[in-house]
């Protein structure tokens, strides 16, 4: 079983187009170009990560042109498999950029991460080019509306049902699991037969919502989800984090093949977040941190991501490392490199404990025996689900 050599973090000096690192900034054969079309949004979700550092709304208009983007791609991404994620803010507020990028780069794959309140206004041709739609939703109606505004849940579900047949690829429910009272039933219903979603992907919220009985409540829901996942071998319960964990446990070499054994949240290997002003950062939650800047479209330069596993992080000593390989790098960076002790205790460590808990529960259900009994379509989804490429497998 491969163990990655720790990469020690040291703040990089300011870079310019004439001071590029000799090390390839992109690890592996693919790259996700996440284009923030605008930092404006039509909703005011209470937990929005762009609210940190006053990023949200700070850049409304794109300051680079598609010719400059093309030059950057030709210079730094030549020979890579490129997929573009349109991101924001709410990316559909800048529809012209989406359409122009799709026309200019027809060989690329495209994903849209959206609150889905405006998705029905996209042209059919655009919808048909989307390999995946990550639609933000927080659970059931009461939970979603509490975070996003009254009536948003019904509007999102109505819009997604309206466009479902027009979307060329999959639609994934992208849940930020913030409320500890979120039930199994409201998460389970997102992948029911009468919904527009093909998959459910969740992340544990990176906020201080793990006090009191929060962990036991979440663990109880996780047990129900894991039980349902292993209850059948003829059909797949399409929860991406469970699918990804099972794959990594059964086939740990996949992490080496796809990510050179590095953290699977992609920010250390091949995720480029392009701000509207053209600046590039590895993590969309750290766009406010100048020391995270790793490139610029207008200046046409790129250096390796500063977010790497480091000796300060305890990951290699963790029981989950062989299949988790480091969870959210932003969390680990804030908790262990920046030594934010409160954040580490209240956010990082509880999430890591939930990941370990999930791993133990999966092991108790004998995943190897389950996989051996699974149908070929189920096996294929476990091994090669395309949505793995568009999300962090670890929640």
C-alpha positions as CSV (number, residue, x, y, z in Angstrom):
1,X,0.0,0.0,0.0
2,X,1.5,3.3,-1.1
3,X,2.4,5.9,1.5
4,X,3.1,9.4,0.1
5,X,6.2,11.2,1.3
6,X,5.2,14.3,3.3
7,X,5.6,17.5,1.4
8,X,6.7,20.3,3.7
9,X,4.8,23.5,3.4
10,X,6.8,26.7,3.1
11,X,5.2,30.0,2.0
12,X,6.2,30.7,-1.6
13,X,7.7,34.0,-2.7
14,X,5.6,36.2,-5.0
15,X,5.7,34.8,-8.5
16,X,5.8,36.4,-11.9
17,X,5.7,35.0,-15.4
18,X,9.5,35.0,-15.4
19,X,9.8,33.1,-12.1
20,X,8.0,29.8,-12.7
21,X,8.8,26.7,-10.7
22,X,10.6,23.9,-12.5
23,X,8.1,21.5,-11.0
24,X,5.0,20.8,-13.1
25,X,2.1,22.6,-11.4
26,X,-0.4,20.0,-12.7
27,X,0.0,16.5,-11.3
28,X,-1.3,13.8,-13.6
29,X,-2.9,13.9,-17.0
30,X,-6.0,16.0,-16.3
31,X,-6.9,19.4,-15.0
32,X,-10.0,21.1,-13.7
33,X,-10.3,24.7,-14.8
34,X,-12.8,26.2,-12.4
35,X,-13.9,29.5,-13.9
36,X,-15.6,31.8,-11.4
37,X,-17.8,33.7,-13.9
38,X,-18.7,36.3,-11.2
39,X,-18.5,36.6,-7.5
40,X,-22.1,38.0,-7.5
41,X,-24.9,35.7,-6.3
42,X,-28.7,36.1,-6.4
43,X,-29.0,34.2,-3.0
44,X,-27.7,34.9,0.5
45,X,-27.0,31.5,1.9
46,X,-26.1,31.7,5.6
47,X,-23.0,29.5,5.4
48,X,-21.5,30.8,2.1
49,X,-17.7,30.2,2.2
50,X,-17.2,33.2,-0.1
51,X,-18.4,35.4,2.7
52,X,-15.1,34.8,4.5
53,X,-12.6,37.5,3.6
54,X,-15.4,39.6,2.0
55,X,-14.9,37.7,-1.3
56,X,-18.6,37.4,-2.2
57,X,-19.6,40.3,-4.5
58,X,-16.0,41.7,-4.7
59,X,-15.6,40.9,-8.4
60,X,-18.6,41.2,-10.7
61,X,-17.1,41.4,-14.1
62,X,-14.5,39.2,-15.8
63,X,-11.3,41.1,-16.5
64,X,-9.6,38.7,-18.9
65,X,-10.7,37.7,-22.4
66,X,-11.1,34.3,-23.9
67,X,-8.0,34.9,-26.1
68,X,-5.9,35.3,-22.9
69,X,-7.5,32.2,-21.5
70,X,-6.7,30.3,-24.7
71,X,-3.1,31.4,-24.5
72,X,-2.8,30.3,-20.9
73,X,-4.3,26.9,-21.8
74,X,-1.9,26.5,-24.7
75,X,1.0,27.4,-22.5
76,X,0.3,25.4,-19.3
77,X,-2.3,22.8,-20.0
78,X,-1.2,21.4,-23.3
79,X,-1.7,17.7,-23.6
80,X,-3.9,17.5,-20.5
81,X,-7.5,16.3,-20.4
82,X,-9.3,19.5,-19.4
83,X,-12.7,19.9,-17.9
84,X,-14.2,23.2,-17.1
85,X,-16.4,23.9,-14.1
86,X,-18.5,27.1,-14.2
87,X,-18.5,28.4,-10.6
88,X,-19.3,31.6,-8.7
89,X,-21.0,33.4,-7.0
90,X,-23.8,32.1,-9.2
91,X,-22.2,31.3,-12.5
92,X,-25.4,31.5,-14.6
93,X,-25.4,35.3,-13.9
94,X,-22.6,35.5,-16.5
95,X,-24.2,33.4,-19.2
96,X,-22.2,35.1,-22.0
97,X,-18.9,33.9,-20.7
98,X,-20.2,30.3,-20.3
99,X,-21.4,30.3,-23.9
100,X,-18.2,31.8,-25.3
101,X,-16.0,29.3,-23.4
102,X,-18.1,26.4,-24.7
103,X,-17.8,27.6,-28.2
104,X,-14.1,28.3,-28.0
105,X,-13.1,25.0,-26.5
106,X,-15.5,22.4,-27.9
107,X,-13.2,19.4,-27.0
108,X,-13.4,20.2,-23.2
109,X,-15.9,18.7,-20.8
110,X,-18.1,21.0,-18.8
111,X,-19.7,21.1,-15.4
112,X,-21.9,23.6,-13.8
113,X,-22.0,24.2,-10.0
114,X,-25.1,26.3,-9.4
115,X,-27.9,27.1,-7.0
116,X,-30.2,26.0,-9.8
117,X,-32.6,29.0,-9.4
118,X,-31.7,30.2,-12.9
119,X,-30.8,27.0,-14.7
120,X,-34.0,26.8,-16.7
121,X,-32.9,30.0,-18.5
122,X,-29.9,28.4,-20.1
123,X,-30.1,27.5,-23.8
124,X,-30.9,23.9,-24.6
125,X,-27.5,23.6,-26.4
126,X,-25.7,24.7,-23.3
127,X,-27.6,22.2,-21.1
128,X,-26.8,19.5,-23.6
129,X,-23.0,20.1,-23.3
130,X,-22.9,19.7,-19.5
131,X,-21.4,16.4,-18.3
132,X,-22.5,17.1,-14.8
133,X,-24.6,19.7,-12.9
134,X,-23.8,20.1,-9.2
135,X,-27.0,21.6,-7.8
136,X,-26.6,23.1,-4.3
137,X,-29.3,21.9,-1.9
138,X,-29.1,21.3,1.8
139,X,-31.5,18.4,2.4
140,X,-35.3,18.7,2.6
141,X,-37.5,21.7,2.1
142,X,-37.3,23.1,5.7
143,X,-33.5,22.7,5.9
144,X,-32.8,24.1,2.5
145,X,-35.1,27.1,2.9
146,X,-33.7,27.9,6.4
147,X,-30.2,28.3,4.8
148,X,-31.2,29.7,1.4
149,X,-34.5,31.5,1.7
150,X,-38.2,30.7,1.7
151,X,-39.4,28.8,-1.4
152,X,-35.9,28.0,-2.7
153,X,-36.2,24.2,-2.3
154,X,-39.4,24.0,-4.4
155,X,-38.0,26.4,-7.0
156,X,-34.8,24.3,-7.4
157,X,-36.7,21.0,-7.7
158,X,-39.1,22.5,-10.2
159,X,-36.3,23.9,-12.3
160,X,-34.2,20.8,-12.3
161,X,-37.2,18.6,-13.3
162,X,-37.9,21.0,-16.2
163,X,-34.3,20.8,-17.5
164,X,-33.5,17.1,-16.6
165,X,-34.1,15.7,-20.1
166,X,-32.0,18.5,-21.7
167,X,-28.9,18.0,-19.5
168,X,-26.4,15.9,-21.4
169,X,-24.9,14.2,-18.4
170,X,-25.7,13.7,-14.7
171,X,-27.3,15.9,-12.1
172,X,-25.8,15.7,-8.6
173,X,-27.3,17.0,-5.4
174,X,-24.5,18.9,-3.8
175,X,-25.3,19.1,0.0
176,X,-23.5,21.0,2.6
177,X,-24.3,19.0,5.7
178,X,-24.5,21.8,8.2
179,X,-27.6,21.2,10.4
180,X,-27.0,18.3,12.8
181,X,-30.7,17.6,12.8
182,X,-30.7,16.7,9.1
183,X,-32.4,13.4,8.9
184,X,-31.7,10.3,6.9
185,X,-35.1,10.6,5.2
186,X,-34.4,14.1,3.8
187,X,-31.1,13.0,2.4
188,X,-32.4,9.7,1.1
189,X,-35.3,11.4,-0.7
190,X,-32.8,13.4,-2.8
191,X,-32.0,10.2,-4.7
192,X,-35.5,8.8,-4.8
193,X,-37.2,7.7,-8.0
194,X,-39.2,10.9,-8.3
195,X,-36.3,13.3,-8.1
196,X,-34.1,14.8,-10.8
197,X,-30.9,13.8,-9.1
198,X,-28.7,10.9,-10.3
199,X,-26.2,11.2,-7.3
200,X,-25.9,12.7,-3.9
201,X,-22.7,14.3,-2.8
202,X,-22.3,15.8,0.6
203,X,-19.6,17.7,2.5
204,X,-19.5,18.1,6.2
205,X,-19.8,21.9,6.7
206,X,-16.5,23.6,7.6
207,X,-18.1,25.6,10.4
208,X,-18.3,25.2,14.1
209,X,-21.4,23.1,14.2
210,X,-20.1,19.9,15.9
211,X,-20.7,20.7,19.5
212,X,-23.0,18.9,22.0
213,X,-24.7,15.8,20.5
214,X,-24.0,16.9,16.9
215,X,-21.5,14.0,16.2
216,X,-23.8,11.2,17.5
217,X,-26.7,12.6,15.5
218,X,-24.7,12.6,12.3
219,X,-23.3,9.2,13.0
220,X,-26.8,7.8,13.4
221,X,-27.7,9.1,9.9
222,X,-24.5,7.8,8.5
223,X,-25.2,4.3,9.8
224,X,-28.6,4.4,8.0
225,X,-27.0,5.5,4.8
226,X,-24.3,2.9,5.0
227,X,-26.8,0.1,5.8
228,X,-28.8,1.0,2.7
229,X,-25.7,1.2,0.6
230,X,-24.8,-2.4,1.4
231,X,-28.4,-3.7,1.4
232,X,-28.3,-4.6,-2.3
233,X,-25.8,-5.7,-4.9
234,X,-28.0,-5.4,-8.0
235,X,-28.5,-1.7,-7.9
236,X,-26.3,1.1,-6.5
237,X,-27.3,3.5,-3.8
238,X,-25.7,6.5,-5.5
239,X,-24.0,8.4,-2.7
240,X,-20.7,9.6,-4.0
241,X,-18.8,9.6,-0.7
242,X,-19.7,6.1,0.1
243,X,-18.9,4.9,-3.4
244,X,-15.5,6.7,-3.3
245,X,-14.7,5.3,0.2
246,X,-15.5,1.7,-0.9
247,X,-13.4,2.1,-4.0
248,X,-10.4,3.4,-2.1
249,X,-10.7,0.7,0.5
250,X,-10.9,-2.1,-2.1
251,X,-8.6,-0.6,-4.7
252,X,-6.1,1.7,-2.9
253,X,-3.9,1.9,-5.9
254,X,-6.5,4.0,-7.7
255,X,-5.5,7.0,-5.6
256,X,-1.9,6.5,-6.7
257,X,-3.0,6.2,-10.4
258,X,-5.2,9.2,-10.4
259,X,-3.7,11.6,-7.8
260,X,-0.1,10.4,-7.4
261,X,-1.1,9.4,-3.9
262,X,-1.9,12.9,-2.9
263,X,-4.9,14.4,-1.1
264,X,-8.1,13.7,-3.0
265,X,-9.6,17.1,-2.6
266,X,-7.6,18.0,-5.8
267,X,-6.3,21.4,-4.6
268,X,-2.8,19.9,-4.3
269,X,-2.8,18.4,-7.8
270,X,-4.9,19.7,-10.6
271,X,-7.7,22.2,-9.5
272,X,-7.3,25.8,-10.8
273,X,-9.8,28.3,-9.5
274,X,-9.7,31.3,-11.9
275,X,-11.1,34.5,-10.3
276,X,-13.0,37.0,-12.5
277,X,-9.8,39.2,-12.4
278,X,-7.8,36.3,-13.8
279,X,-5.9,35.4,-10.6
280,X,-5.6,31.6,-9.9
281,X,-6.0,29.9,-6.5
282,X,-6.0,26.2,-5.6
283,X,-9.0,26.3,-3.2
284,X,-12.2,28.2,-3.8
285,X,-12.5,28.7,0.0
286,X,-9.1,30.5,0.2
287,X,-9.5,33.2,-2.5
288,X,-8.9,35.9,0.1
289,X,-5.4,34.6,1.0
290,X,-2.6,36.3,-1.0
291,X,-0.1,33.5,-0.2
292,X,-2.4,31.0,-1.9
293,X,-2.1,32.7,-5.3
294,X,-0.6,30.2,-7.8
295,X,-1.0,31.9,-11.2
296,X,-2.6,34.5,-13.4
297,X,-4.4,34.3,-16.7
298,X,-3.5,37.7,-17.9
299,X,0.2,37.3,-16.8
300,X,0.2,33.8,-18.2
301,X,2.0,32.1,-15.3
302,X,1.4,29.1,-13.1
303,X,3.2,27.6,-10.2
304,X,2.5,24.5,-8.1
305,X,-0.2,24.7,-5.5
306,X,1.0,25.8,-2.1
307,X,-1.6,23.5,-0.5
308,X,0.2,20.2,0.1
309,X,0.3,17.6,2.9
310,X,3.0,18.8,5.3
311,X,4.7,17.4,8.4
312,X,2.5,19.6,10.6
313,X,-0.5,17.6,9.5
314,X,-1.1,14.3,11.3
315,X,-2.6,12.5,8.3
316,X,0.0,9.8,7.9
317,X,-0.5,8.7,11.5
318,X,-4.2,8.3,11.0
319,X,-6.0,4.9,10.6
320,X,-7.8,6.4,7.6
321,X,-4.9,7.6,5.6
322,X,-4.5,4.7,3.2
323,X,-8.0,5.4,1.8
324,X,-8.7,9.0,2.8
325,X,-5.2,10.3,1.9
326,X,-5.9,13.6,3.5
327,X,-9.4,15.1,3.5
328,X,-10.1,18.9,3.0
329,X,-6.7,20.5,2.6
330,X,-8.1,23.9,3.5
331,X,-9.2,22.5,6.9
332,X,-5.8,20.8,7.5
333,X,-4.0,24.0,6.4
334,X,-6.0,26.2,8.8
335,X,-5.9,23.8,11.6
336,X,-2.3,22.6,11.6
337,X,-0.1,24.9,9.4
338,X,-1.7,28.1,10.5
339,X,-2.2,26.6,14.0
340,X,-5.7,27.8,14.4
341,X,-6.3,25.7,17.5
342,X,-10.0,26.6,17.9
343,X,-10.7,25.7,14.2
344,X,-8.8,22.5,14.6
345,X,-10.7,21.4,17.7
346,X,-14.2,22.5,16.6
347,X,-14.1,21.8,12.9
348,X,-11.1,19.7,11.6
349,X,-11.0,17.0,14.3
350,X,-14.7,16.4,14.4
351,X,-14.9,16.0,10.6
352,X,-11.9,13.6,10.7
353,X,-13.6,11.6,13.4
354,X,-16.7,11.3,11.2
355,X,-14.5,10.1,8.3
356,X,-12.9,7.5,10.5
357,X,-16.3,6.4,11.8
358,X,-17.6,5.9,8.2
359,X,-14.5,3.8,7.5
360,X,-15.1,1.5,10.4
361,X,-18.8,1.1,9.6
362,X,-18.0,0.3,6.0
363,X,-15.5,-2.3,7.2
364,X,-18.1,-4.0,9.4
365,X,-20.2,-4.6,6.3
366,X,-17.5,-6.6,4.6
367,X,-17.1,-4.5,1.4
368,X,-15.0,-7.0,-0.4
369,X,-17.6,-9.7,-0.2
370,X,-20.3,-7.2,-1.2
371,X,-18.3,-6.1,-4.2
372,X,-17.8,-9.7,-5.3
373,X,-21.5,-10.2,-5.3
374,X,-22.3,-6.9,-7.1
375,X,-23.5,-6.8,-10.7
376,X,-21.1,-5.6,-13.4
377,X,-22.9,-2.2,-13.7
378,X,-22.6,-1.7,-10.0
379,X,-18.9,-2.6,-10.1
380,X,-18.3,-0.2,-12.9
381,X,-19.9,2.7,-11.1
382,X,-17.8,2.0,-8.0
383,X,-14.6,1.9,-10.0
384,X,-15.1,4.6,-12.6
385,X,-18.0,6.9,-11.8
386,X,-17.4,10.1,-13.8
387,X,-18.7,12.3,-11.0
388,X,-15.6,11.3,-9.0
389,X,-13.7,13.7,-11.3
390,X,-16.0,16.6,-10.4
391,X,-16.1,16.4,-6.6
392,X,-13.9,15.6,-3.7
393,X,-14.6,11.9,-3.0
394,X,-14.1,12.5,0.8
395,X,-17.1,14.4,2.3
